[in-house]
């Protein structure tokens, strides 16, 4: 759960513990619409569509993180999950 309400506490959803040469984070709403995408490791989601348009509603969002380790022989890794947004 993260709470992007501007109080400075838990305002960003960040993927941690992932390191690699390539990185892709996608977040979708329950209807399958993409609300956030980033290829920049360490850039978190602030609960707004594309981090600058309007706020998305409270709810559960589907997360897909894909990355490739630094060694070119390592396969691409994909993790999926969900995050709940509460304001």
N, C-alpha and C positions, 0 to 999 in steps of 0.2 A: 504494500500500500504506500502511496505517496500523496502528499497533500499540498498541491500548488496554490496556496492561498495568500502568499506574499508575507508570511510571518518570519521568513528566513530559516525555518526549520522544516526539512524534508520537502522542499519546494521543487526539486528536480528528480526525475527518474534517471539514474545513471547505471550503465552496465559496468561492473567492476570485475577484475580478475581475468580479463581477456587481453591478450597481447598478440600482435601479429603484424604481418606485412600488409594485409588487407583487412578491411572491416566494413560491415554493412549492418545497420540496425534499422528495422522496419517495425512500425507499430500500427495496428489496424483496430478499428472499432468492431462492434459485434455484427455489423452488416457487411464487413469485409472492405470498408473504405479505408485507404491508407491515410492516417492522420499525421504521421511523422516518419521521416527517413533521414539517416545520417551516415556518411562515410567517414566521419571524423571521430576517432576514438576520444572519449572524454567529453564529448558534447552531449549533454543530457536533454531530456524532453521536459518542457515546462508546463505541459498540460494544455497547450494551445495548438491549433492546427498549424503544422509546419513551423512551430515555435514563434509565429508572429501574427497569424490570423486569429480569429475568435476562439474563445475558450471552448473546449469540448466538454460535454456533460460528464458528471460523475458516472462511474461504471467500471466495468472490467474490459481491458484492452489486451489484444493478442500481440505477443512480442516474438520477433524472429531476429536472431543475431547470427550472422555468418562471418567467419574470419578464416584467414589462412596464416599459419605460423610462419616465422621468418625463414625457416629452411624450405627451399623451393620443392623439396621432395615430399614434404608433409601434405596430407590431403586437406581440402577445405573442410571446416567444421561448422555445423549448424546446430544451434540450440533454440528451442521454442519454449514458450511459457506464457504467462499472463501477469498483468499488473492491474491493481485496482486503484482508481483515482478517486479521491474524496476531497472536497474543498472545505 
